[in-house]
Amino acid sequence: MSKKGGFFSLLIFGFIIFCSLFLFSSLIFPKGASENQVLTGLQGMQKNQNNAEKPGVKTDAKANVKNNAETMLEKEPTSTPPGSLPAPEKNNIPEEERTPTSPQQENSTTWDEAMFEKLSFLQMPLPGASITTRDSQLPGAPRAYRHGVHEGLDFYADYCGIQVNYGDPVFAAGPGVICRIDHHYQEPSVEERTAMLQNCMEAGATPENILDKLRGRQVWIAHSFGTSTRYAHLSAVANHLQEGDPVRAGDFLGNVGNSGTSEGARGEKTNPHLHFEVWLENNFLGEGLTPQEVRSLWRSLLEE
Ligand SMILES: [Zn+2]
């Protein structure tokens, strides 16, 4: 009997200890429900900025960026078709503006650290330039005239901290291999350009072959980890470079121009600018983000 009673009281004593330990631990380590939240869909990606420091959500962010890329590349919406993210409406969210010049890079991007690492080699293709102050010159900006989306960053005089003149040299943003260089570029005529834009209107999007022509004379570089950069609207390309040639960061690639634009088609030299694209696999840098997020991401990669 006493043996049985002793065992029983030991069991109760153990149970009390277990309960108090459990209570104690939950007081010390409170577990927020948000930590386990899985962010899905495009809205989740927008919100993800707040969760950037939590390692658990980073893979989801990556998947969302990818999903978003696929839908955007397929449809290239300008208005808001059903099921797509009403991106322009997000512009008035002032949340990102509240993250001032913080030394923590993580706060300035919703792209995960792995992506950030892969692109850490980037430097300015125009020395001394800064990221444009105009949203319409950022990647992701709508391009109504061709029913599409801007996939690169524009460097225009007055908006990027330096003068950008027709003929200014353009330099490699990182080490890599030339995978395209347009030595035999032919500028479309005004009529051809008009026909291309008519085509875009009928398609309600910018077909890839037309988009390519609208980028004008180009140089593309393949970098490591599936990243690449494109330099567009050039007036000339480096004579000594061919496809397959290795380049170092800062190597001369070509000259600023306006090829592929309406001014270029008219044979004018006005409105020169560099259109610069950064790709990570099939996503352009900043794809799916708000203009504020795109700007911080590009700044942290190219200005810091
Ligand atoms: Zn552009």
Residues whose N, C-alpha, C, O or C-beta is under 5 A from the ligand:
A	BS01	ZN	G152 D154 H275
